[in-house]
Amino acid sequence: MKKIIECVPNFSEGRDREKIEKIVAPFREKEGVKLLDYQWDHDHNRMVVTTVGEPEPLKDAVIEAIGVAVEIIDMTRHKGQHPRMGAVDVVPFIPIKNVLYEESATKPERKNLAVVRKGQFEGMVEKLKDPEWKPDYGPETIHPTAGITAIGARMPLVAYNVNLDTSNMEIADSIAKKVRHLSGGLRFCKAIGVELKDRGIVQVSMNMTDYTRTALYRAFELIRIEARRYGVNVVGSEIVGLVPMEALIDCAAYYLGLEGFSMSQVLEARIME
């Protein structure tokens, strides 16, 4: 039976279109691999690629794209709103068909990406001097211009951002703290405040790590509730990359007040069967 894996590598480049296309090229050209989507953001200075394929050709395409990124991205000159520790910041693999996985972290403290990334690119030289943070693979120091990459396996994640009608970063940071699990918020939610300079507003940027147990609408509504105390409104939200249909159907059922609704009633889902 054919095995299918999804990969969603995040590259620290969201401003130079020529560099972006060079990084994405291996996913276009490799047989047995399909490029589903790639999105980039100037303020975050980051690109998220979504691709699927059979294990071997997908691995080859990922390695080739990493090689391109390491060559053309200089982290000593990189500036952006999103936390990052390398030119290729994270490379998560998600099992799609006929593939199983176990938790891939080698130590419990390495399961949380925020903990792994703490210190970011600029602080990694000192961090790696601690034996507890010795890399799983490769030399015990960072690449001088490409930094460090986290590679792992996870279930489908939804990158979901909510925009606020204020330019005050303290408000975004405060709301993010209320929403994220690390600070006592929603269980499967990671959140930070981000400034969108081009639009003159701020954003609560989230990774919903298990949308089946913490729905997107819960994060949206909690942010709206917390924003009220500052006299701030939600002006929109966005999904970065691709999203499982079930995550959106869950939101539609909530806001429409649907009773007893299930995925089996979605036309496209039945057709795909």
Accessible surface in RSA format (square Angstrom, percent):
REM  Atomic radii and reference values for relative SASA: ProtOr
REM  Chains: A
REM  Algorithm: Lee & Richards
REM  Probe-radius: 1.40
REM  Slices: 20
REM RES _ NUM      All-atoms   Total-Side   Main-Chain    Non-polar    All polar
REM                ABS   REL    ABS   REL    ABS   REL    ABS   REL    ABS   REL
RES MET A   1   197.79 102.4 124.11  82.1  73.67 175.4 102.45  87.1  95.33 126.3
RES LYS A   2   123.03  60.0 104.34  64.0  18.69  44.5  62.57  56.3  60.45  64.4
RES LYS A   3   110.94  54.1 107.07  65.7   3.87   9.2  49.55  44.6  61.39  65.4
RES ILE A   4    36.42  20.7  36.42  27.1   0.00   0.0  36.42  26.2   0.00   0.0
RES ILE A   5    27.16  15.5  27.16  20.2   0.00   0.0  27.16  19.6   0.00   0.0
RES GLU A   6    25.70  14.8  25.70  19.4   0.00   0.0   2.46   4.8  23.24  19.0
RES CYS A   7     0.00   0.0   0.00   0.0   0.00   0.0   0.00   0.0   0.00   0.0
RES VAL A   8    17.85  11.7  17.85  16.2   0.00   0.0  17.85  15.5   0.00   0.0
RES PRO A   9     0.20   0.1   0.20   0.2   0.00   0.0   0.20   0.2   0.00   0.0
RES ASN A  10    18.51  12.8  18.51  17.9   0.00   0.0   0.00   0.0  18.51  17.9
RES PHE A  11     0.68   0.3   0.68   0.4   0.00   0.0   0.68   0.4   0.00   0.0
RES SER A  12     1.12   1.0   0.30   0.4   0.83   1.9   0.42   0.9   0.71   1.0
RES GLU A  13    16.50   9.5  16.50  12.5   0.00   0.0   0.00   0.0  16.50  13.5
RES GLY A  14     1.37   1.7   0.00   N/A   1.37   1.7   0.00   0.0   1.37   3.1
RES ARG A  15   106.95  44.9  73.49  37.5  33.46  79.7  31.11  42.5  75.84  46.0
RES ASP A  16    56.39  39.5  50.05  49.8   6.34  15.0  18.95  44.6  37.44  37.3
RES ARG A  17   131.32  55.1 126.50  64.5   4.81  11.5  52.62  71.9  78.70  47.7
RES GLU A  18   117.38  67.4 107.21  81.1  10.17  24.2  42.57  82.4  74.80  61.1
RES LYS A  19    67.66  33.0  67.66  41.5   0.00   0.0  28.75  25.9  38.91  41.4
RES ILE A  20     0.24   0.1   0.24   0.2   0.00   0.0   0.24   0.2   0.00   0.0
RES GLU A  21    50.75  29.1  47.37  35.8   3.38   8.1  38.96  75.4  11.78   9.6
RES LYS A  22   103.52  50.5  95.84  58.8   7.68  18.3  57.59  51.8  45.92  48.9
RES ILE A  23     0.00   0.0   0.00   0.0   0.00   0.0   0.00   0.0   0.00   0.0
RES VAL A  24     0.00   0.0   0.00   0.0   0.00   0.0   0.00   0.0   0.00   0.0
RES ALA A  25    27.68  25.5  27.24  42.0   0.44   1.0  27.68  39.0   0.00   0.0
RES PRO A  26     3.95   2.9   2.60   2.4   1.35   4.9   3.78   3.1   0.17   1.1
RES PHE A  27     0.99   0.5   0.31   0.2   0.68   1.8   0.31   0.2   0.68   1.9
RES ARG A  28   130.02  54.6  95.26  48.6  34.76  82.8  45.75  62.5  84.28  51.1
RES GLU A  29   129.90  74.6  95.23  72.0  34.66  82.5  48.76  94.3  81.14  66.2
RES LYS A  30    64.94  31.7  58.30  35.8   6.64  15.8  25.88  23.3  39.06  41.6
RES GLU A  31   161.84  92.9 143.97 108.9  17.87  42.6  66.51 128.7  95.33  77.8
RES GLY A  32    32.79  40.4   0.00   N/A  32.79  40.4  22.32  61.2  10.48  23.5
RES VAL A  33    18.61  12.2   0.00   0.0  18.61  44.9   1.60   1.4  17.01  46.1
RES LYS A  34   131.32  64.1 128.27  78.7   3.05   7.3  80.70  72.6  50.61  53.9
RES LEU A  35    31.02  17.3  11.77   8.4  19.25  48.4  11.77   8.3  19.25  51.8
RES LEU A  36    72.10  40.2  41.93  30.0  30.17  75.8  44.84  31.5  27.26  73.4
RES ASP A  37    30.72  21.5  24.99  24.9   5.72  13.5   5.92  13.9  24.80  24.7
RES TYR A  38    41.72  19.5  29.53  16.8  12.19  31.7  20.65  15.5  21.07  26.0
RES GLN A  39    66.60  37.2  62.82  45.9   3.78   9.0  25.21  53.7  41.39  31.4
RES TRP A  40    95.71  38.4  68.59  33.2  27.12  63.7  46.21  24.6  49.50  80.3
RES ASP A  41    50.94  35.7  47.66  47.4   3.28   7.7  21.52  50.6  29.42  29.3
RES HIS A  42    93.84  51.3  88.47  61.5   5.37  13.7  64.99  67.0  28.85  33.6
RES ASP A  43    15.06  10.6  12.60  12.5   2.46   5.8   1.69   4.0  13.37  13.3
RES HIS A  44    15.06   8.2  14.32  10.0   0.73   1.9   7.07   7.3   7.99   9.3
RES ASN A  45    11.33   7.8  10.76  10.4   0.57   1.4   0.00   0.0  11.33  11.0
RES ARG A  46    15.29   6.4  12.61   6.4   2.69   6.4   7.88  10.8   7.41   4.5
RES MET A  47     0.00   0.0   0.00   0.0   0.00   0.0   0.00   0.0   0.00   0.0
RES VAL A  48    19.04  12.5  19.04  17.2   0.00   0.0  19.04  16.5   0.00   0.0
RES VAL A  49     0.00   0.0   0.00   0.0   0.00   0.0   0.00   0.0   0.00   0.0
RES THR A  50     1.94   1.4   1.94   2.0   0.00   0.0   0.54   0.7   1.40   2.1
RES THR A  51     0.00   0.0   0.00   0.0   0.00   0.0   0.00   0.0   0.00   0.0
RES VAL A  52    29.70  19.5  29.54  26.7   0.16   0.4  29.54  25.7   0.16   0.4
RES GLY A  53     5.41   6.7   0.00   N/A   5.41   6.7   5.41  14.9   0.00   0.0
RES GLU A  54    61.24  35.2  61.24  46.3   0.00   0.0   6.37  12.3  54.88  44.8
RES PRO A  55    46.94  34.2  41.85  38.1   5.09  18.5  43.47  35.9   3.47  21.6
RES GLU A  56   107.10  61.5 106.19  80.3   0.92   2.2  57.30 110.8  49.80  40.7
RES PRO A  57    30.27  22.1  28.23  25.7   2.03   7.4  30.16  24.9   0.10   0.7
RES LEU A  58     0.96   0.5   0.96   0.7   0.00   0.0   0.96   0.7   0.00   0.0
RES LYS A  59    94.73  46.2  94.04  57.7   0.69   1.6  52.65  47.4  42.08  44.8
RES ASP A  60    62.53  43.8  57.04  56.8   5.49  13.0  11.74  27.6  50.79  50.7
RES ALA A  61     0.00   0.0   0.00   0.0   0.00   0.0   0.00   0.0   0.00   0.0
RES VAL A  62     6.45   4.2   6.39   5.8   0.06   0.1   6.39   5.6   0.06   0.2
RES ILE A  63   103.60  59.0 100.60  74.9   2.99   7.2 100.98  72.7   2.62   7.1
RES GLU A  64    78.08  44.8  68.60  51.9   9.48  22.6  33.95  65.7  44.13  36.0
RES ALA A  65     0.04   0.0   0.04   0.1   0.00   0.0   0.04   0.1   0.00   0.0
RES ILE A  66    36.72  20.9  36.72  27.4   0.00   0.0  36.72  26.4   0.00   0.0
RES GLY A  67    39.41  48.6   0.00   N/A  39.41  48.6  33.87  92.9   5.54  12.4
RES VAL A  68    37.16  24.5  35.00  31.7   2.16   5.2  36.59  31.8   0.56   1.5
RES ALA A  69     0.00   0.0   0.00   0.0   0.00   0.0   0.00   0.0   0.00   0.0
RES VAL A  70    46.95  30.9  42.24  38.2   4.71  11.3  42.24  36.7   4.71  12.8
RES GLU A  71   148.50  85.3 113.44  85.8  35.06  83.5  40.90  79.1 107.60  87.8
RES ILE A  72    37.32  21.2  23.75  17.7  13.57  32.7  30.89  22.2   6.43  17.4
RES ILE A  73     7.80   4.4   4.08   3.0   3.72   9.0   6.13   4.4   1.68   4.5
RES ASP A  74    51.51  36.1  43.53  43.3   7.98  18.9  22.29  52.5  29.22  29.1
RES MET A  75     1.33   0.7   0.00   0.0   1.33   3.2   0.00   0.0   1.33   1.8
RES THR A  76    84.99  60.4  52.05  52.8  32.94  78.5  47.27  63.5  37.72  57.0
RES ARG A  77   193.53  81.3 168.48  85.9  25.05  59.6  50.99  69.7 142.54  86.4
RES HIS A  78    13.17   7.2   5.52   3.8   7.65  19.6  11.64  12.0   1.53   1.8
RES LYS A  79   142.69  69.6 140.16  86.0   2.53   6.0  91.40  82.3  51.29  54.6
RES GLY A  80    30.22  37.3   0.00   N/A  30.22  37.3   4.13  11.3  26.09  58.4
RES GLN A  81    59.79  33.4  41.75  30.5  18.03  42.9   5.43  11.6  54.36  41.2
RES HIS A  82    29.42  16.1  27.67  19.2   1.75   4.5  10.36  10.7  19.06  22.2
RES PRO A  83    30.56  22.3  29.26  26.7   1.30   4.7  30.31  25.0   0.24   1.5
RES ARG A  84    12.86   5.4  12.86   6.6   0.00   0.0   3.47   4.7   9.40   5.7
RES MET A  85     0.69   0.4   0.69   0.5   0.00   0.0   0.24   0.2   0.44   0.6
RES GLY A  86     0.00   0.0   0.00   N/A   0.00   0.0   0.00   0.0   0.00   0.0
RES ALA A  87     0.10   0.1   0.10   0.2   0.00   0.0   0.10   0.1   0.00   0.0
RES VAL A  88     1.11   0.7   0.36   0.3   0.75   1.8   0.36   0.3   0.75   2.0
RES ASP A  89     0.00   0.0   0.00   0.0   0.00   0.0   0.00   0.0   0.00   0.0
RES VAL A  90    15.24  10.0  15.24  13.8   0.00   0.0  15.24  13.2   0.00   0.0
RES VAL A  91     0.27   0.2   0.13   0.1   0.13   0.3   0.13   0.1   0.13   0.4
RES PRO A  92    14.71  10.7  13.52  12.3   1.19   4.3  14.51  12.0   0.20   1.3
RES PHE A  93    49.89  25.0  49.79  30.8   0.10   0.3  49.81  30.2   0.08   0.2
RES ILE A  94     0.97   0.6   0.97   0.7   0.00   0.0   0.97   0.7   0.00   0.0
RES PRO A  95    33.02  24.1  17.99  16.4  15.03  54.6  18.75  15.5  14.26  88.6
RES ILE A  96    91.07  51.8  58.27  43.4  32.80  79.1  61.73  44.5  29.35  79.6
RES LYS A  97   115.45  56.3 110.97  68.1   4.49  10.7  61.40  55.3  54.05  57.6
RES ASN A  98    59.33  40.9  24.57  23.7  34.75  83.7  20.17  48.5  39.16  37.9
RES VAL A  99    36.64  24.1  21.06  19.1  15.58  37.5  24.43  21.2  12.21  33.1
RES LEU A 100   173.27  96.5 148.41 106.2  24.86  62.5 150.15 105.5  23.11  62.2
RES TYR A 101    92.10  43.0  61.92  35.2  30.18  78.5  53.17  40.0  38.93  48.0
RES GLU A 102   149.13  85.6 138.56 104.8  10.57  25.2  61.86 119.6  87.27  71.3
RES GLU A 103   126.10  72.4 102.53  77.6  23.56  56.1  47.33  91.6  78.76  64.3
RES SER A 104    60.86  51.4  30.66  40.9  30.20  69.6  31.02  66.0  29.84  41.8
RES ALA A 105    36.21  33.3   5.84   9.0  30.36  69.1  15.33  21.6  20.87  55.3
RES THR A 106    84.82  60.3  48.42  49.1  36.40  86.7  56.31  75.6  28.51  43.1
RES LYS A 107    69.62  34.0  66.97  41.1   2.65   6.3  52.75  47.5  16.87  18.0
RES PRO A 108   106.60  77.7  96.03  87.5  10.57  38.4  96.42  79.6  10.19  63.3
RES GLU A 109    70.54  40.5  58.20  44.0  12.34  29.4  46.06  89.1  24.47  20.0
RES ARG A 110    34.37  14.4  21.02  10.7  13.35  31.8  12.48  17.1  21.88  13.3
RES LYS A 111   121.10  59.1  90.13  55.3  30.97  73.7  50.88  45.8  70.22  74.8
RES ASN A 112    46.67  32.2  43.21  41.8   3.46   8.3  19.87  47.8  26.80  25.9
RES LEU A 113    43.87  24.4  41.83  29.9   2.04   5.1  43.69  30.7   0.18   0.5
RES ALA A 114    49.45  45.5  37.16  57.3  12.29  28.0  41.23  58.1   8.23  21.8
RES VAL A 115    57.07  37.6  54.62  49.4   2.45   5.9  56.50  49.1   0.58   1.6
RES VAL A 116    27.41  18.0  25.98  23.5   1.43   3.4  25.98  22.6   1.43   3.9
RES ARG A 117    23.49   9.9  23.01  11.7   0.48   1.2   3.73   5.1  19.76  12.0
RES LYS A 118   156.06  76.1 145.97  89.6  10.09  24.0  96.45  86.8  59.61  63.5
RES GLY A 119    42.25  52.1   0.00   N/A  42.25  52.1  28.61  78.5  13.63  30.5
RES GLN A 120    64.61  36.1  64.61  47.2   0.00   0.0  12.19  25.9  52.42  39.8
RES PHE A 121    15.99   8.0  14.45   8.9   1.54   4.0  14.45   8.8   1.54   4.4
RES GLU A 122   112.09  64.4  80.35  60.8  31.74  75.6  69.24 133.9  42.84  35.0
RES GLY A 123    24.59  30.3   0.00   N/A  24.59  30.3  20.60  56.5   3.98   8.9
RES MET A 124     3.21   1.7   3.21   2.1   0.00   0.0   0.11   0.1   3.10   4.1
RES VAL A 125    75.11  49.4  71.58  64.8   3.52   8.5  72.47  63.0   2.64   7.2
RES GLU A 126   114.26  65.6 105.18  79.6   9.07  21.6  58.21 112.6  56.05  45.8
RES LYS A 127    34.57  16.9  25.28  15.5   9.30  22.1  33.22  29.9   1.36   1.4
RES LEU A 128    17.59   9.8   7.38   5.3  10.21  25.7   7.77   5.5   9.83  26.4
RES LYS A 129   140.08  68.3 109.06  66.9  31.03  73.9  80.36  72.3  59.72  63.6
RES ASP A 130    62.93  44.1  56.65  56.4   6.29  14.9  23.39  55.0  39.55  39.4
RES PRO A 131   110.23  80.3  94.40  86.1  15.83  57.5 102.23  84.4   8.00  49.7
RES GLU A 132    95.96  55.1  95.42  72.2   0.54   1.3  37.81  73.1  58.15  47.5
RES TRP A 133    45.50  18.3  41.41  20.0   4.09   9.6  21.34  11.4  24.16  39.2
RES LYS A 134   108.46  52.9 104.93  64.4   3.54   8.4  52.58  47.3  55.89  59.5
RES PRO A 135    32.16  23.4  18.53  16.9  13.63  49.5  26.04  21.5   6.12  38.1
RES ASP A 136    75.37  52.8  41.44  41.2  33.93  80.2  14.67  34.5  60.71  60.5
RES TYR A 137   195.15  91.1 174.13  99.1  21.02  54.7 133.04 100.0  62.10  76.6
RES GLY A 138    59.15  72.9   0.00   N/A  59.15  72.9  30.33  83.2  28.83  64.6
RES PRO A 139   100.88  73.5  85.68  78.1  15.20  55.3  98.17  81.1   2.71  16.8
RES GLU A 140   106.76  61.3  86.99  65.8  19.77  47.1  25.83  50.0  80.92  66.1
RES THR A 141    79.83  56.8  72.17  73.2   7.66  18.2  54.04  72.6  25.79  39.0
RES ILE A 142    18.30  10.4   9.76   7.3   8.55  20.6  10.90   7.9   7.40  20.1
RES HIS A 143    78.23  42.8  68.50  47.6   9.73  24.9  54.66  56.3  23.57  27.4
RES PRO A 144    98.75  72.0  85.64  78.1  13.11  47.7  92.90  76.7   5.85  36.4
RES THR A 145    46.68  33.2  46.68  47.3   0.00   0.0  37.22  50.0   9.46  14.3
RES ALA A 146     5.95   5.5   3.77   5.8   2.18   5.0   3.77   5.3   2.18   5.8
RES GLY A 147    10.53  13.0   0.00   N/A  10.53  13.0   0.06   0.2  10.47  23.4
RES ILE A 148    35.78  20.4  31.77  23.7   4.01   9.7  35.78  25.8   0.00   0.0
RES THR A 149    49.92  35.5  24.74  25.1  25.19  60.0  13.19  17.7  36.73  55.5
RES ALA A 150    24.63  22.6  15.98  24.7   8.65  19.7  22.98  32.4   1.65   4.4
RES ILE A 151   110.99  63.2  76.60  57.1  34.39  82.9  77.60  55.9  33.39  90.6
RES GLY A 152    24.99  30.8   0.00   N/A  24.99  30.8  21.33  58.5   3.66   8.2
RES ALA A 153    31.94  29.4  15.40  23.8  16.53  37.6  15.49  21.8  16.45  43.6
RES ARG A 154    54.07  22.7  51.28  26.1   2.79   6.6  40.76  55.7  13.31   8.1
RES MET A 155    57.16  29.6  55.10  36.5   2.06   4.9  40.71  34.6  16.45  21.8
RES PRO A 156    40.19  29.3  38.37  35.0   1.82   6.6  40.19  33.2   0.00   0.0
RES LEU A 157    40.04  22.3  26.29  18.8  13.75  34.6  26.29  18.5  13.75  37.0
RES VAL A 158     0.00   0.0   0.00   0.0   0.00   0.0   0.00   0.0   0.00   0.0
RES ALA A 159    20.80  19.1  19.60  30.2   1.20   2.7  19.60  27.6   1.20   3.2
RES TYR A 160    17.28   8.1  17.28   9.8   0.00   0.0   7.07   5.3  10.21  12.6
RES ASN A 161     4.25   2.9   4.25   4.1   0.00   0.0   0.00   0.0   4.25   4.1
RES VAL A 162     0.00   0.0   0.00   0.0   0.00   0.0   0.00   0.0   0.00   0.0
RES ASN A 163     6.95   4.8   6.95   6.7   0.00   0.0   0.00   0.0   6.95   6.7
RES LEU A 164     0.00   0.0   0.00   0.0   0.00   0.0   0.00   0.0   0.00   0.0
RES ASP A 165    65.40  45.8  41.47  41.3  23.93  56.6  20.47  48.2  44.93  44.8
RES THR A 166    24.43  17.4  15.64  15.9   8.79  21.0  13.38  18.0  11.05  16.7
RES SER A 167    78.05  66.0  62.20  83.0  15.85  36.5  24.51  52.2  53.54  75.0
RES ASN A 168    66.27  45.7  58.16  56.2   8.12  19.5  18.11  43.6  48.16  46.5
RES MET A 169    54.48  28.2  50.38  33.3   4.11   9.8  50.38  42.8   4.11   5.4
RES GLU A 170   139.28  80.0 131.97  99.8   7.32  17.4  50.60  97.9  88.68  72.4
RES ILE A 171    21.37  12.2  20.58  15.3   0.79   1.9  21.37  15.4   0.00   0.0
RES ALA A 172     0.00   0.0   0.00   0.0   0.00   0.0   0.00   0.0   0.00   0.0
RES ASP A 173    67.47  47.3  62.97  62.7   4.50  10.6  26.90  63.3  40.57  40.5
RES SER A 174    29.56  25.0  22.03  29.4   7.53  17.3  21.53  45.9   8.03  11.2
RES ILE A 175     0.08   0.0   0.00   0.0   0.08   0.2   0.08   0.1   0.00   0.0
RES ALA A 176     0.13   0.1   0.13   0.2   0.00   0.0   0.13   0.2   0.00   0.0
RES LYS A 177   117.29  57.2 116.64  71.6   0.65   1.5  59.37  53.4  57.92  61.7
RES LYS A 178    80.11  39.1  69.18  42.4  10.93  26.0  51.10  46.0  29.01  30.9
RES VAL A 179     0.00   0.0   0.00   0.0   0.00   0.0   0.00   0.0   0.00   0.0
RES ARG A 180    59.08  24.8  59.08  30.1   0.00   0.0  10.89  14.9  48.20  29.2
RES HIS A 181    81.27  44.4  75.24  52.3   6.03  15.4  43.14  44.5  38.13  44.4
RES LEU A 182   131.88  73.4 100.81  72.1  31.07  78.1 103.73  72.8  28.16  75.8
RES SER A 183    48.09  40.6   9.67  12.9  38.42  88.5  13.71  29.2  34.38  48.2
RES GLY A 184    71.26  87.9   0.00   N/A  71.26  87.9  36.17  99.3  35.09  78.6
RES GLY A 185    22.57  27.8   0.00   N/A  22.57  27.8   6.87  18.9  15.70  35.2
RES LEU A 186    36.16  20.1  33.50  24.0   2.66   6.7  36.16  25.4   0.00   0.0
RES ARG A 187   132.66  55.7 124.91  63.7   7.76  18.5  45.08  61.6  87.59  53.1
RES PHE A 188    29.62  14.8  28.39  17.6   1.23   3.2  29.56  17.9   0.06   0.2
RES CYS A 189     2.38   1.8   0.00   0.0   2.38   5.6   0.00   0.0   2.38   2.6
RES LYS A 190    70.37  34.3  67.87  41.6   2.51   6.0  54.27  48.8  16.10  17.2
RES ALA A 191     4.81   4.4   0.00   0.0   4.81  10.9   1.26   1.8   3.55   9.4
RES ILE A 192    55.75  31.7  54.94  40.9   0.81   2.0  55.75  40.1   0.00   0.0
RES GLY A 193    12.25  15.1   0.00   N/A  12.25  15.1   0.00   0.0  12.25  27.4
RES VAL A 194     0.00   0.0   0.00   0.0   0.00   0.0   0.00   0.0   0.00   0.0
RES GLU A 195    52.71  30.3  52.71  39.9   0.00   0.0   3.27   6.3  49.44  40.4
RES LEU A 196     9.52   5.3   9.46   6.8   0.06   0.2   9.46   6.6   0.06   0.2
RES LYS A 197   137.35  67.0 114.85  70.5  22.50  53.6  63.12  56.8  74.23  79.1
RES ASP A 198   106.82  74.8  68.03  67.7  38.79  91.7  29.31  69.0  77.51  77.3
RES ARG A 199   146.27  61.4 116.72  59.5  29.54  70.3  53.99  73.8  92.28  55.9
RES GLY A 200    44.92  55.4   0.00   N/A  44.92  55.4  31.35  86.0  13.57  30.4
RES ILE A 201    23.67  13.5  22.81  17.0   0.87   2.1  22.81  16.4   0.87   2.4
RES VAL A 202     0.00   0.0   0.00   0.0   0.00   0.0   0.00   0.0   0.00   0.0
RES GLN A 203     0.48   0.3   0.48   0.3   0.00   0.0   0.00   0.0   0.48   0.4
RES VAL A 204     0.00   0.0   0.00   0.0   0.00   0.0   0.00   0.0   0.00   0.0
RES SER A 205    11.86  10.0   9.18  12.2   2.68   6.2   0.05   0.1  11.81  16.6
RES MET A 206     3.76   1.9   0.00   0.0   3.76   8.9   2.36   2.0   1.39   1.8
RES ASN A 207    46.52  32.1  44.97  43.5   1.55   3.7   0.99   2.4  45.53  44.0
RES MET A 208     0.00   0.0   0.00   0.0   0.00   0.0   0.00   0.0   0.00   0.0
RES THR A 209    37.46  26.6  30.78  31.2   6.68  15.9  23.70  31.8  13.75  20.8
RES ASP A 210     9.21   6.5   9.17   9.1   0.04   0.1   2.71   6.4   6.50   6.5
RES TYR A 211    21.66  10.1  18.89  10.7   2.77   7.2   2.63   2.0  19.02  23.5
RES THR A 212    79.19  56.3  41.58  42.2  37.61  89.6  38.65  51.9  40.55  61.3
RES ARG A 213   152.89  64.2 133.08  67.8  19.81  47.2  54.31  74.2  98.58  59.7
RES THR A 214     5.55   3.9   5.50   5.6   0.05   0.1   1.12   1.5   4.43   6.7
RES ALA A 215     4.47   4.1   2.22   3.4   2.25   5.1   3.77   5.3   0.69   1.8
RES LEU A 216     5.80   3.2   4.77   3.4   1.03   2.6   4.82   3.4   0.98   2.6
RES TYR A 217    32.80  15.3  31.03  17.7   1.76   4.6   9.93   7.5  22.87  28.2
RES ARG A 218   109.28  45.9 102.89  52.4   6.39  15.2  33.58  45.9  75.70  45.9
RES ALA A 219     0.00   0.0   0.00   0.0   0.00   0.0   0.00   0.0   0.00   0.0
RES PHE A 220    36.11  18.1  36.11  22.4   0.00   0.0  36.11  21.9   0.00   0.0
RES GLU A 221    35.56  20.4  35.56  26.9   0.00   0.0  18.16  35.1  17.40  14.2
RES LEU A 222    42.84  23.9  41.38  29.6   1.46   3.7  42.34  29.7   0.50   1.4
RES ILE A 223     0.00   0.0   0.00   0.0   0.00   0.0   0.00   0.0   0.00   0.0
RES ARG A 224    86.58  36.4  86.22  44.0   0.36   0.9  23.43  32.0  63.16  38.3
RES ILE A 225    94.37  53.7  88.49  65.9   5.88  14.2  88.49  63.7   5.88  16.0
RES GLU A 226    20.61  11.8  20.01  15.1   0.60   1.4   1.01   1.9  19.60  16.0
RES ALA A 227     0.35   0.3   0.35   0.5   0.00   0.0   0.35   0.5   0.00   0.0
RES ARG A 228   159.13  66.8 140.42  71.6  18.72  44.6  57.66  78.8 101.48  61.5
RES ARG A 229   153.38  64.4 110.19  56.2  43.20 102.8  46.14  63.1 107.24  65.0
RES TYR A 230    81.30  38.0  52.02  29.6  29.28  76.2  50.49  37.9  30.82  38.0
RES GLY A 231    69.48  85.7   0.00   N/A  69.48  85.7  38.04 104.4  31.45  70.4
RES VAL A 232    10.55   6.9   7.37   6.7   3.19   7.7   7.54   6.6   3.01   8.2
RES ASN A 233    93.85  64.7  90.87  87.8   2.98   7.2  18.55  44.6  75.30  72.8
RES VAL A 234    29.43  19.4   5.16   4.7  24.27  58.5   5.16   4.5  24.27  65.8
RES VAL A 235    76.98  50.7  39.16  35.5  37.82  91.1  47.54  41.3  29.44  79.9
RES GLY A 236    29.49  36.4   0.00   N/A  29.49  36.4  28.79  79.0   0.70   1.6
RES SER A 237    52.85  44.7  21.24  28.4  31.61  72.8   0.00   0.0  52.85  74.0
RES GLU A 238    68.81  39.5  60.85  46.0   7.95  18.9  25.73  49.8  43.07  35.2
RES ILE A 239    49.72  28.3  29.25  21.8  20.47  49.3  29.25  21.1  20.47  55.6
RES VAL A 240    36.67  24.1  31.98  28.9   4.69  11.3  31.98  27.8   4.69  12.7
RES GLY A 241     9.36  11.5   0.00   N/A   9.36  11.5   1.91   5.2   7.45  16.7
RES LEU A 242    81.23  45.2  66.37  47.5  14.86  37.4  68.49  48.1  12.74  34.3
RES VAL A 243    38.64  25.4  18.12  16.4  20.52  49.4  19.95  17.3  18.69  50.7
RES PRO A 244    34.48  25.1  22.13  20.2  12.35  44.9  34.00  28.1   0.48   3.0
RES MET A 245    76.86  39.8  64.76  42.9  12.11  28.8  68.06  57.9   8.81  11.7
RES GLU A 246    81.37  46.7  80.01  60.5   1.36   3.2  17.83  34.5  63.54  51.9
RES ALA A 247     2.42   2.2   0.27   0.4   2.15   4.9   1.83   2.6   0.59   1.6
RES LEU A 248    79.95  44.5  76.09  54.4   3.86   9.7  76.32  53.6   3.62   9.7
RES ILE A 249    36.48  20.8  36.39  27.1   0.09   0.2  36.39  26.2   0.09   0.2
RES ASP A 250    57.40  40.2  51.65  51.4   5.75  13.6  15.31  36.0  42.10  42.0
RES CYS A 251    21.12  16.0  21.08  23.5   0.04   0.1  14.73  37.3   6.39   6.9
RES ALA A 252    41.84  38.5  33.03  51.0   8.81  20.0  41.33  58.2   0.51   1.4
RES ALA A 253    22.05  20.3  19.31  29.8   2.74   6.2  19.49  27.4   2.57   6.8
RES TYR A 254   108.56  50.7  87.73  49.9  20.83  54.2  57.89  43.5  50.68  62.5
RES TYR A 255   104.96  49.0  73.07  41.6  31.89  83.0  75.65  56.9  29.31  36.1
RES LEU A 256   127.41  71.0  98.88  70.7  28.53  71.7 103.66  72.8  23.75  63.9
RES GLY A 257    52.94  65.3   0.00   N/A  52.94  65.3  34.59  94.9  18.35  41.1
RES LEU A 258    74.01  41.2  52.05  37.2  21.97  55.2  54.41  38.2  19.60  52.8
RES GLU A 259   169.52  97.3 136.24 103.1  33.28  79.2  53.95 104.4 115.57  94.4
RES GLY A 260    81.86 101.0   0.00   N/A  81.86 101.0  44.81 123.0  37.06  83.0
RES PHE A 261    70.35  35.2  39.94  24.7  30.40  79.1  40.85  24.8  29.50  84.4
RES SER A 262    51.60  43.6  44.57  59.5   7.03  16.2  44.20  94.1   7.39  10.4
RES MET A 263    63.77  33.0  59.50  39.4   4.27  10.2  59.62  50.7   4.15   5.5
RES SER A 264    58.43  49.4  50.87  67.9   7.56  17.4  37.25  79.3  21.18  29.7
RES GLN A 265   111.68  62.5  78.42  57.3  33.26  79.2  35.87  76.3  75.82  57.5
RES VAL A 266    16.61  10.9  12.64  11.4   3.97   9.6  16.61  14.4   0.00   0.0
RES LEU A 267   122.30  68.1 114.53  81.9   7.77  19.5 118.78  83.4   3.52   9.5
RES GLU A 268    98.12  56.3  97.35  73.7   0.77   1.8  45.38  87.8  52.74  43.1
RES ALA A 269    18.70  17.2  12.11  18.7   6.59  15.0  16.19  22.8   2.50   6.6
RES ARG A 270   137.13  57.6 124.62  63.5  12.52  29.8  26.32  36.0 110.81  67.2
RES ILE A 271   124.33  70.8  97.37  72.5  26.96  65.0 104.56  75.3  19.78  53.7
RES MET A 272   160.32  83.0 131.67  87.1  28.65  68.2 102.46  87.1  57.87  76.7
RES GLU A 273   161.13  92.5  92.68  70.1  68.45 163.0  63.21 122.3  97.92  80.0
END  Absolute sums over single chains surface
CHAIN  1 A    14815.6      11736.5       3079.0       8196.1       6619.4
END  Absolute sums over all chains
TOTAL         14815.6      11736.5       3079.0       8196.1       6619.4
